Amino acid sequence: QVQFVESGGGLVQPGGSLRLSCAVSGSMLNFYRMGWYRQAPGKQRELVALITSRGVTNYADSLKGRFTISRVNANNTVYLQMSSLKPEDTAVYYCYAQSGLLEYWGQGTQVTVSS
């Protein structure tokens, strides 16, 4: 059974920074692609960033330059460094892991950007 441990969410002021972490365990699967999606109230879930096991990254165009994704393959952990946060970044951030055709989701962590 695949288990996610997400951390790092919380309340931050506009212009601030947060670092999200997600450790995936409980499986012998190799997760080729890991990353983050987010869902704001009343909106659809959207891509934030993805990273392959080879380090190839894919970002939402609107977030390039402010968010940085990284991972440690040895322990299936993915990170999201978020900077210059804006109120519109407020959302539940979901960790994502893909192995072949199988997709797995974390339970989500709330990020709120507000003064």
A tleap script that builds the chain and sets N, CA, C and O, in Angstrom:
source leaprc.protein.ff14SB
mol = sequence {
  NGLN VAL GLN PHE VAL GLU SER GLY GLY GLY
  LEU VAL GLN PRO GLY GLY SER LEU ARG LEU
  SER CYS ALA VAL SER GLY SER MET LEU ASN
  PHE TYR ARG MET GLY TRP TYR ARG GLN ALA
  PRO GLY LYS GLN ARG GLU LEU VAL ALA LEU
  ILE THR SER ARG GLY VAL THR ASN TYR ALA
  ASP SER LEU LYS GLY ARG PHE THR ILE SER
  ARG VAL ASN ALA ASN ASN THR VAL TYR LEU
  GLN MET SER SER LEU LYS PRO GLU ASP THR
  ALA VAL TYR TYR CYS TYR ALA GLN SER GLY
  LEU LEU GLU TYR TRP GLY GLN GLY THR GLN
  VAL THR VAL SER CSER
}
set mol.1.N position { 0.851 -1.181 0.000 }
set mol.1.CA position { 0.000 0.000 0.000 }
set mol.1.C position { 0.893 1.239 0.000 }
set mol.1.O position { 1.841 1.342 0.778 }
set mol.2.N position { 0.571 2.160 -0.876 }
set mol.2.CA position { 1.359 3.371 -0.993 }
set mol.2.C position { 0.880 4.393 0.037 }
set mol.2.O position { -0.317 4.643 0.177 }
set mol.3.N position { 1.826 4.969 0.743 }
set mol.3.CA position { 1.494 5.964 1.758 }
set mol.3.C position { 2.242 7.249 1.488 }
set mol.3.O position { 3.405 7.248 1.085 }
set mol.4.N position { 1.536 8.358 1.722 }
set mol.4.CA position { 2.115 9.677 1.515 }
set mol.4.C position { 2.226 10.395 2.857 }
set mol.4.O position { 1.317 10.335 3.685 }
set mol.5.N position { 3.332 11.061 3.054 }
set mol.5.CA position { 3.478 11.954 4.188 }
set mol.5.C position { 3.840 13.326 3.643 }
set mol.5.O position { 4.966 13.570 3.211 }
set mol.6.N position { 2.861 14.205 3.675 }
set mol.6.CA position { 3.046 15.568 3.160 }
set mol.6.C position { 3.233 16.526 4.331 }
set mol.6.O position { 2.617 16.360 5.384 }
set mol.7.N position { 4.070 17.507 4.145 }
set mol.7.CA position { 4.280 18.490 5.207 }
set mol.7.C position { 4.733 19.809 4.599 }
set mol.7.O position { 5.108 19.879 3.428 }
set mol.8.N position { 4.691 20.848 5.419 }
set mol.8.CA position { 5.203 22.145 5.003 }
set mol.8.C position { 4.158 23.182 4.681 }
set mol.8.O position { 4.492 24.352 4.493 }
set mol.9.N position { 2.905 22.790 4.613 }
set mol.9.CA position { 1.867 23.766 4.326 }
set mol.9.C position { 1.612 24.678 5.515 }
set mol.9.O position { 2.129 24.452 6.609 }
set mol.10.N position { 0.812 25.705 5.289 }
set mol.10.CA position { 0.482 26.606 6.376 }
set mol.10.C position { 0.077 27.968 5.874 }
set mol.10.O position { -0.235 28.157 4.698 }
set mol.11.N position { 0.090 28.917 6.793 }
set mol.11.CA position { -0.276 30.294 6.493 }
set mol.11.C position { 0.987 31.127 6.314 }
set mol.11.O position { 1.905 31.073 7.132 }
set mol.12.N position { 1.018 31.893 5.237 }
set mol.12.CA position { 2.176 32.741 4.960 }
set mol.12.C position { 1.680 34.066 4.390 }
set mol.12.O position { 0.642 34.122 3.730 }
set mol.13.N position { 2.426 35.115 4.650 }
set mol.13.CA position { 2.061 36.425 4.112 }
set mol.13.C position { 2.455 36.543 2.643 }
set mol.13.O position { 3.377 35.863 2.191 }
set mol.14.N position { 1.767 37.395 1.903 }
set mol.14.CA position { 2.164 37.627 0.511 }
set mol.14.C position { 3.630 38.018 0.415 }
set mol.14.O position { 4.130 38.815 1.208 }
set mol.15.N position { 4.306 37.445 -0.564 }
set mol.15.CA position { 5.737 37.667 -0.722 }
set mol.15.C position { 6.602 36.682 0.028 }
set mol.15.O position { 7.818 36.651 -0.165 }
set mol.16.N position { 6.001 35.883 0.873 }
set mol.16.CA position { 6.749 34.921 1.671 }
set mol.16.C position { 7.061 33.642 0.911 }
set mol.16.O position { 6.772 33.506 -0.278 }
set mol.17.N position { 7.665 32.706 1.645 }
set mol.17.CA position { 8.092 31.431 1.060 }
set mol.17.C position { 7.630 30.264 1.915 }
set mol.17.O position { 7.438 30.386 3.125 }
set mol.18.N position { 7.461 29.148 1.262 }
set mol.18.CA position { 7.158 27.886 1.941 }
set mol.18.C position { 7.844 26.765 1.178 }
set mol.18.O position { 8.100 26.869 -0.022 }
set mol.19.N position { 8.136 25.690 1.900 }
set mol.19.CA position { 8.704 24.507 1.271 }
set mol.19.C position { 7.846 23.310 1.632 }
set mol.19.O position { 7.712 22.958 2.804 }
set mol.20.N position { 7.270 22.691 0.625 }
set mol.20.CA position { 6.475 21.489 0.827 }
set mol.20.C position { 7.343 20.256 0.632 }
set mol.20.O position { 8.243 20.226 -0.206 }
set mol.21.N position { 7.043 19.237 1.438 }
set mol.21.CA position { 7.735 17.963 1.317 }
set mol.21.C position { 6.708 16.850 1.201 }
set mol.21.O position { 5.611 16.933 1.755 }
set mol.22.N position { 7.080 15.818 0.477 }
set mol.22.CA position { 6.201 14.653 0.327 }
set mol.22.C position { 7.058 13.409 0.235 }
set mol.22.O position { 7.847 13.253 -0.697 }
set mol.23.N position { 6.900 12.526 1.205 }
set mol.23.CA position { 7.613 11.257 1.206 }
set mol.23.C position { 6.620 10.149 0.907 }
set mol.23.O position { 5.587 10.034 1.566 }
set mol.24.N position { 6.938 9.337 -0.087 }
set mol.24.CA position { 6.064 8.237 -0.497 }
set mol.24.C position { 6.719 6.926 -0.075 }
set mol.24.O position { 7.883 6.673 -0.386 }
set mol.25.N position { 5.965 6.103 0.630 }
set mol.25.CA position { 6.530 4.857 1.139 }
set mol.25.C position { 5.519 3.734 1.040 }
set mol.25.O position { 4.374 3.934 0.637 }
set mol.26.N position { 5.967 2.554 1.415 }
set mol.26.CA position { 5.070 1.416 1.490 }
set mol.26.C position { 4.946 0.633 0.206 }
set mol.26.O position { 4.037 -0.181 0.045 }
set mol.27.N position { 5.872 0.884 -0.712 }
set mol.27.CA position { 5.765 0.188 -1.995 }
set mol.27.C position { 7.151 -0.035 -2.584 }
set mol.27.O position { 8.077 0.741 -2.345 }
set mol.28.N position { 7.275 -1.097 -3.349 }
set mol.28.CA position { 8.523 -1.346 -4.065 }
set mol.28.C position { 8.494 -0.743 -5.462 }
set mol.28.O position { 9.393 -0.971 -6.272 }
set mol.29.N position { 7.455 0.024 -5.725 }
set mol.29.CA position { 7.330 0.620 -7.045 }
set mol.29.C position { 8.393 1.697 -7.253 }
set mol.29.O position { 8.817 2.368 -6.312 }
set mol.30.N position { 8.803 1.839 -8.489 }
set mol.30.CA position { 9.654 2.959 -8.884 }
set mol.30.C position { 8.757 4.043 -9.458 }
set mol.30.O position { 8.039 3.820 -10.433 }
set mol.31.N position { 8.805 5.206 -8.849 }
set mol.31.CA position { 7.962 6.303 -9.293 }
set mol.31.C position { 8.728 7.149 -10.291 }
set mol.31.O position { 9.558 7.985 -9.932 }
set mol.32.N position { 8.423 6.905 -11.551 }
set mol.32.CA position { 9.134 7.641 -12.591 }
set mol.32.C position { 8.867 9.138 -12.489 }
set mol.32.O position { 9.770 9.958 -12.660 }
set mol.33.N position { 7.610 9.480 -12.207 }
set mol.33.CA position { 7.234 10.886 -12.174 }
set mol.33.C position { 6.582 11.215 -10.839 }
set mol.33.O position { 5.671 10.515 -10.397 }
set mol.34.N position { 7.038 12.256 -10.213 }
set mol.34.CA position { 6.453 12.751 -8.971 }
set mol.34.C position { 6.249 14.250 -9.087 }
set mol.34.O position { 6.870 14.921 -9.911 }
set mol.35.N position { 5.376 14.750 -8.253 }
set mol.35.CA position { 5.188 16.194 -8.327 }
set mol.35.C position { 4.039 16.691 -7.492 }
set mol.35.O position { 3.611 16.057 -6.527 }
set mol.36.N position { 3.548 17.856 -7.898 }
set mol.36.CA position { 2.511 18.545 -7.137 }
set mol.36.C position { 1.433 19.108 -8.061 }
set mol.36.O position { 1.708 19.633 -9.139 }
set mol.37.N position { 0.213 18.976 -7.594 }
set mol.37.CA position { -0.937 19.646 -8.178 }
set mol.37.C position { -1.568 20.488 -7.074 }
set mol.37.O position { -1.252 20.321 -5.896 }
set mol.38.N position { -2.443 21.375 -7.457 }
set mol.38.CA position { -3.153 22.161 -6.457 }
set mol.38.C position { -4.597 22.392 -6.882 }
set mol.38.O position { -4.941 22.360 -8.063 }
set mol.39.N position { -5.429 22.628 -5.866 }
set mol.39.CA position { -6.842 22.894 -6.124 }
set mol.39.C position { -7.306 24.006 -5.203 }
set mol.39.O position { -7.298 23.871 -3.980 }
set mol.40.N position { -7.709 25.100 -5.815 }
set mol.40.CA position { -8.263 26.226 -5.064 }
set mol.40.C position { -9.770 26.050 -4.940 }
set mol.40.O position { -10.374 25.335 -5.740 }
set mol.41.N position { -10.384 26.686 -3.953 }
set mol.41.CA position { -11.834 26.564 -3.782 }
set mol.41.C position { -12.590 26.962 -5.052 }
set mol.41.O position { -12.360 28.028 -5.623 }
set mol.42.N position { -13.485 26.093 -5.473 }
set mol.42.CA position { -14.309 26.375 -6.644 }
set mol.42.C position { -13.614 26.199 -7.976 }
set mol.42.O position { -14.180 26.512 -9.023 }
set mol.43.N position { -12.388 25.699 -7.944 }
set mol.43.CA position { -11.633 25.516 -9.183 }
set mol.43.C position { -11.212 24.070 -9.355 }
set mol.43.O position { -11.230 23.280 -8.411 }
set mol.44.N position { -10.831 23.741 -10.580 }
set mol.44.CA position { -10.357 22.394 -10.859 }
set mol.44.C position { -8.914 22.224 -10.393 }
set mol.44.O position { -8.162 23.191 -10.271 }
set mol.45.N position { -8.556 20.988 -10.140 }
set mol.45.CA position { -7.177 20.686 -9.791 }
set mol.45.C position { -6.282 21.003 -10.992 }
set mol.45.O position { -6.619 20.696 -12.136 }
set mol.46.N position { -5.138 21.620 -10.707 }
set mol.46.CA position { -4.239 22.017 -11.792 }
set mol.46.C position { -2.807 21.619 -11.483 }
set mol.46.O position { -2.413 21.461 -10.328 }
set mol.47.N position { -2.052 21.465 -12.543 }
set mol.47.CA position { -0.640 21.126 -12.409 }
set mol.47.C position { 0.132 22.280 -11.787 }
set mol.47.O position { -0.068 23.447 -12.123 }
set mol.48.N position { 1.026 21.913 -10.863 }
set mol.48.CA position { 1.994 22.872 -10.341 }
set mol.48.C position { 3.357 22.565 -10.951 }
set mol.48.O position { 3.934 23.392 -11.656 }
set mol.49.N position { 3.862 21.368 -10.671 }
set mol.49.CA position { 5.157 20.973 -11.199 }
set mol.49.C position { 5.320 19.461 -11.096 }
set mol.49.O position { 4.788 18.824 -10.187 }
set mol.50.N position { 6.059 18.906 -12.036 }
set mol.50.CA position { 6.392 17.486 -12.047 }
set mol.50.C position { 7.883 17.330 -12.259 }
set mol.50.O position { 8.540 18.202 -12.829 }
set mol.51.N position { 8.412 16.202 -11.793 }
set mol.51.CA position { 9.826 15.901 -11.992 }
set mol.51.C position { 9.979 14.399 -12.183 }
set mol.51.O position { 9.378 13.603 -11.461 }
set mol.52.N position { 10.788 14.026 -13.165 }
set mol.52.CA position { 11.029 12.609 -13.391 }
set mol.52.C position { 12.197 12.131 -12.539 }
set mol.52.O position { 12.908 12.924 -11.922 }
set mol.53.N position { 12.373 10.822 -12.523 }
set mol.53.CA position { 13.484 10.248 -11.764 }
set mol.53.C position { 14.835 10.659 -12.345 }
set mol.53.O position { 15.865 10.529 -11.683 }
set mol.54.N position { 14.828 11.150 -13.573 }
set mol.54.CA position { 16.064 11.627 -14.195 }
set mol.54.C position { 16.269 13.121 -13.992 }
set mol.54.O position { 17.264 13.691 -14.441 }
set mol.55.N position { 15.311 13.750 -13.307 }
set mol.55.CA position { 15.454 15.167 -13.003 }
set mol.55.C position { 14.860 16.109 -14.028 }
set mol.55.O position { 15.075 17.319 -13.954 }
set mol.56.N position { 14.115 15.578 -14.985 }
set mol.56.CA position { 13.464 16.434 -15.969 }
set mol.56.C position { 12.223 17.054 -15.322 }
set mol.56.O position { 11.391 16.348 -14.752 }
set mol.57.N position { 12.113 18.356 -15.418 }
set mol.57.CA position { 11.026 19.057 -14.739 }
set mol.57.C position { 10.014 19.644 -15.727 }
set mol.57.O position { 10.319 19.904 -16.891 }
set mol.58.N position { 8.806 19.837 -15.212 }
set mol.58.CA position { 7.729 20.448 -15.993 }
set mol.58.C position { 6.937 21.322 -15.037 }
set mol.58.O position { 6.425 20.845 -14.024 }
set mol.59.N position { 6.838 22.603 -15.365 }
set mol.59.CA position { 6.133 23.543 -14.513 }
set mol.59.C position { 4.925 24.134 -15.233 }
set mol.59.O position { 4.903 24.238 -16.459 }
set mol.60.N position { 3.929 24.516 -14.450 }
set mol.60.CA position { 2.869 25.354 -14.987 }
set mol.60.C position { 3.512 26.673 -15.415 }
set mol.60.O position { 4.320 27.243 -14.682 }
set mol.61.N position { 3.156 27.144 -16.583 }
set mol.61.CA position { 3.805 28.351 -17.125 }
set mol.61.C position { 3.720 29.535 -16.166 }
set mol.61.O position { 4.664 30.316 -16.042 }
set mol.62.N position { 2.591 29.656 -15.497 }
set mol.62.CA position { 2.370 30.817 -14.641 }
set mol.62.C position { 3.216 30.789 -13.373 }
set mol.62.O position { 3.321 31.794 -12.670 }
set mol.63.N position { 3.823 29.630 -13.081 }
set mol.63.CA position { 4.574 29.488 -11.838 }
set mol.63.C position { 6.088 29.450 -12.041 }
set mol.63.O position { 6.855 29.458 -11.078 }
set mol.64.N position { 6.498 29.409 -13.287 }
set mol.64.CA position { 7.931 29.354 -13.561 }
set mol.64.C position { 8.627 30.573 -12.962 }
set mol.64.O position { 8.159 31.706 -13.077 }
set mol.65.N position { 9.760 30.300 -12.321 }
set mol.65.CA position { 10.532 31.378 -11.722 }
set mol.65.C position { 10.223 31.607 -10.252 }
set mol.65.O position { 11.038 32.185 -9.533 }
set mol.66.N position { 9.069 31.165 -9.800 }
set mol.66.CA position { 8.715 31.328 -8.388 }
set mol.66.C position { 8.755 30.004 -7.629 }
set mol.66.O position { 9.053 29.978 -6.435 }
set mol.67.N position { 8.455 28.912 -8.319 }
set mol.67.CA position { 8.412 27.593 -7.686 }
set mol.67.C position { 9.546 26.733 -8.238 }
set mol.67.O position { 9.882 26.805 -9.420 }
set mol.68.N position { 10.125 25.921 -7.360 }
set mol.68.CA position { 11.183 25.000 -7.769 }
set mol.68.C position { 10.900 23.618 -7.195 }
set mol.68.O position { 10.693 23.463 -5.991 }
set mol.69.N position { 10.893 22.627 -8.063 }
set mol.69.CA position { 10.654 21.247 -7.631 }
set mol.69.C position { 11.965 20.480 -7.616 }
set mol.69.O position { 12.841 20.704 -8.451 }
set mol.70.N position { 12.086 19.580 -6.664 }
set mol.70.CA position { 13.263 18.714 -6.581 }
set mol.70.C position { 12.835 17.392 -5.955 }
set mol.70.O position { 11.739 17.277 -5.407 }
set mol.71.N position { 13.715 16.395 -6.046 }
set mol.71.CA position { 13.382 15.098 -5.452 }
set mol.71.C position { 14.636 14.348 -5.066 }
set mol.71.O position { 15.728 14.597 -5.576 }
set mol.72.N position { 14.438 13.422 -4.148 }
set mol.72.CA position { 15.490 12.488 -3.756 }
set mol.72.C position { 14.974 11.109 -4.101 }
set mol.72.O position { 14.068 10.595 -3.446 }
set mol.73.N position { 15.547 10.514 -5.124 }
set mol.73.CA position { 15.045 9.225 -5.608 }
set mol.73.C position { 15.185 8.115 -4.567 }
set mol.73.O position { 14.328 7.237 -4.464 }
set mol.74.N position { 16.256 8.161 -3.811 }
set mol.74.CA position { 16.556 7.060 -2.887 }
set mol.74.C position { 15.442 6.828 -1.876 }
set mol.74.O position { 15.217 5.697 -1.444 }
set mol.75.N position { 14.744 7.896 -1.497 }
set mol.75.CA position { 13.665 7.720 -0.527 }
set mol.75.C position { 12.327 8.237 -1.038 }
set mol.75.O position { 11.428 8.543 -0.254 }
set mol.76.N position { 12.204 8.330 -2.339 }
set mol.76.CA position { 10.928 8.724 -2.954 }
set mol.76.C position { 10.334 9.969 -2.300 }
set mol.76.O position { 9.164 9.987 -1.916 }
set mol.77.N position { 11.145 10.985 -2.184 }
set mol.77.CA position { 10.697 12.238 -1.592 }
set mol.77.C position { 10.787 13.350 -2.627 }
set mol.77.O position { 11.775 13.481 -3.350 }
set mol.78.N position { 9.730 14.139 -2.673 }
set mol.78.CA position { 9.683 15.265 -3.598 }
set mol.78.C position { 9.432 16.541 -2.803 }
set mol.78.O position { 8.687 16.546 -1.823 }
set mol.79.N position { 10.069 17.620 -3.246 }
set mol.79.CA position { 9.967 18.904 -2.560 }
set mol.79.C position { 9.451 19.968 -3.523 }
set mol.79.O position { 9.630 19.880 -4.738 }
set mol.80.N position { 8.811 20.966 -2.945 }
set mol.80.CA position { 8.387 22.118 -3.724 }
set mol.80.C position { 8.750 23.376 -2.943 }
set mol.80.O position { 8.160 23.663 -1.902 }
set mol.81.N position { 9.716 24.114 -3.452 }
set mol.81.CA position { 10.085 25.383 -2.858 }
set mol.81.C position { 9.274 26.480 -3.530 }
set mol.81.O position { 9.357 26.679 -4.742 }
set mol.82.N position { 8.491 27.187 -2.726 }
set mol.82.CA position { 7.617 28.228 -3.252 }
set mol.82.C position { 8.062 29.581 -2.711 }
set mol.82.O position { 8.204 29.764 -1.502 }
set mol.83.N position { 8.279 30.516 -3.614 }
set mol.83.CA position { 8.749 31.842 -3.232 }
set mol.83.C position { 7.827 32.915 -3.813 }
set mol.83.O position { 7.031 32.649 -4.714 }
set mol.84.N position { 7.950 34.115 -3.285 }
set mol.84.CA position { 7.141 35.250 -3.760 }
set mol.84.C position { 5.671 34.866 -3.854 }
set mol.84.O position { 5.003 35.125 -4.856 }
set mol.85.N position { 5.190 34.250 -2.801 }
set mol.85.CA position { 3.820 33.724 -2.812 }
set mol.85.C position { 2.796 34.841 -2.910 }
set mol.85.O position { 2.982 35.938 -2.382 }
set mol.86.N position { 1.709 34.527 -3.603 }
set mol.86.CA position { 0.623 35.473 -3.839 }
set mol.86.C position { -0.674 34.893 -3.273 }
set mol.86.O position { -0.792 33.679 -3.113 }
set mol.87.N position { -1.629 35.740 -2.974 }
set mol.87.CA position { -2.906 35.219 -2.470 }
set mol.87.C position { -3.534 34.194 -3.415 }
set mol.87.O position { -4.206 33.268 -2.962 }
set mol.88.N position { -3.325 34.348 -4.693 }
set mol.88.CA position { -3.893 33.389 -5.652 }
set mol.88.C position { -3.199 32.031 -5.626 }
set mol.88.O position { -3.647 31.100 -6.295 }
set mol.89.N position { -2.133 31.905 -4.877 }
set mol.89.CA position { -1.493 30.597 -4.686 }
set mol.89.C position { -2.190 29.789 -3.590 }
set mol.89.O position { -1.860 28.625 -3.365 }
set mol.90.N position { -3.142 30.405 -2.920 }
set mol.90.CA position { -3.888 29.705 -1.878 }
set mol.90.C position { -4.641 28.521 -2.471 }
set mol.90.O position { -5.423 28.673 -3.409 }
set mol.91.N position { -4.393 27.344 -1.912 }
set mol.91.CA position { -4.999 26.122 -2.437 }
set mol.91.C position { -4.597 24.950 -1.546 }
set mol.91.O position { -3.749 25.071 -0.663 }
set mol.92.N position { -5.232 23.826 -1.809 }
set mol.92.CA position { -4.748 22.570 -1.257 }
set mol.92.C position { -3.761 21.995 -2.266 }
set mol.92.O position { -4.082 21.844 -3.445 }
set mol.93.N position { -2.577 21.682 -1.801 }
set mol.93.CA position { -1.521 21.155 -2.660 }
set mol.93.C position { -1.433 19.645 -2.469 }
set mol.93.O position { -1.270 19.152 -1.353 }
set mol.94.N position { -1.545 18.924 -3.581 }
set mol.94.CA position { -1.558 17.469 -3.550 }
set mol.94.C position { -0.266 16.907 -4.128 }
set mol.94.O position { 0.178 17.309 -5.204 }
set mol.95.N position { 0.311 15.996 -3.414 }
set mol.95.CA position { 1.471 15.268 -3.907 }
set mol.95.C position { 1.006 14.183 -4.873 }
set mol.95.O position { -0.058 13.589 -4.695 }
set mol.96.N position { 1.812 13.938 -5.890 }
set mol.96.CA position { 1.463 12.996 -6.957 }
set mol.96.C position { 2.655 12.103 -7.247 }
set mol.96.O position { 3.806 12.541 -7.250 }
set mol.97.N position { 2.340 10.831 -7.492 }
set mol.97.CA position { 3.394 9.887 -7.855 }
set mol.97.C position { 2.859 8.939 -8.919 }
set mol.97.O position { 1.736 8.442 -8.829 }
set mol.98.N position { 3.686 8.703 -9.924 }
set mol.98.CA position { 3.276 7.848 -11.033 }
set mol.98.C position { 4.283 6.722 -11.239 }
set mol.98.O position { 5.495 6.936 -11.261 }
set mol.99.N position { 3.738 5.515 -11.389 }
set mol.99.CA position { 4.562 4.361 -11.715 }
set mol.99.C position { 3.885 3.624 -12.845 }
set mol.99.O position { 2.843 2.999 -12.647 }
set mol.100.N position { 4.464 3.690 -14.024 }
set mol.100.CA position { 3.811 3.118 -15.189 }
set mol.100.C position { 2.472 3.782 -15.425 }
set mol.100.O position { 2.392 5.003 -15.557 }
set mol.101.N position { 1.420 2.979 -15.479 }
set mol.101.CA position { 0.075 3.521 -15.675 }
set mol.101.C position { -0.631 3.814 -14.347 }
set mol.101.O position { -1.768 4.286 -14.339 }
set mol.102.N position { 0.026 3.541 -13.252 }
set mol.102.CA position { -0.576 3.727 -11.939 }
set mol.102.C position { -0.273 5.129 -11.422 }
set mol.102.O position { 0.857 5.614 -11.492 }
set mol.103.N position { -1.320 5.760 -10.903 }
set mol.103.CA position { -1.180 7.101 -10.342 }
set mol.103.C position { -1.626 7.091 -8.883 }
set mol.103.O position { -2.602 6.437 -8.515 }
set mol.104.N position { -0.900 7.820 -8.079 }
set mol.104.CA position { -1.200 7.873 -6.649 }
set mol.104.C position { -1.229 9.339 -6.211 }
set mol.104.O position { -0.507 10.190 -6.730 }
set mol.105.N position { -2.105 9.591 -5.225 }
set mol.105.CA position { -2.273 10.955 -4.733 }
set mol.105.C position { -2.151 11.001 -3.214 }
set mol.105.O position { -2.610 10.103 -2.508 }
set mol.106.N position { -1.527 12.058 -2.736 }
set mol.106.CA position { -1.511 12.302 -1.306 }
set mol.106.C position { -2.818 12.919 -0.860 }
set mol.106.O position { -3.702 13.192 -1.672 }
set mol.107.N position { -2.931 13.134 0.437 }
set mol.107.CA position { -4.184 13.632 1.002 }
set mol.107.C position { -4.298 15.139 0.880 }
set mol.107.O position { -5.382 15.692 1.064 }
set mol.108.N position { -3.198 15.812 0.574 }
set mol.108.CA position { -3.219 17.253 0.389 }
set mol.108.C position { -2.775 18.016 1.618 }
set mol.108.O position { -2.979 17.586 2.753 }
set mol.109.N position { -2.163 19.159 1.360 }
set mol.109.CA position { -1.767 20.047 2.450 }
set mol.109.C position { -2.187 21.476 2.075 }
set mol.109.O position { -1.993 21.923 0.945 }
set mol.110.N position { -2.757 22.164 3.042 }
set mol.110.CA position { -3.313 23.494 2.786 }
set mol.110.C position { -2.215 24.551 2.800 }
set mol.110.O position { -1.393 24.605 3.715 }
set mol.111.N position { -2.219 25.383 1.777 }
set mol.111.CA position { -1.356 26.560 1.728 }
set mol.111.C position { -2.263 27.783 1.621 }
set mol.111.O position { -3.075 27.894 0.702 }
set mol.112.N position { -2.109 28.685 2.566 }
set mol.112.CA position { -2.909 29.900 2.577 }
set mol.112.C position { -1.982 31.106 2.560 }
set mol.112.O position { -1.115 31.247 3.422 }
set mol.113.N position { -2.170 31.969 1.577 }
set mol.113.CA position { -1.353 33.177 1.451 }
set mol.113.C position { -2.260 34.373 1.745 }
set mol.113.O position { -3.151 34.710 0.966 }
set mol.114.N position { -2.006 34.994 2.882 }
set mol.114.CA position { -2.880 36.075 3.318 }
set mol.114.C position { -2.157 36.959 4.316 }
set mol.114.O position { -1.305 36.499 5.076 }
set mol.115.N position { -2.510 38.230 4.301 }
set mol.115.CA position { -1.941 39.153 5.289 }
set mol.115.C position { -2.870 39.271 6.493 }
set mol.115.O position { -2.569 40.002 7.437 }
savepdb mol mol.pdb
quit
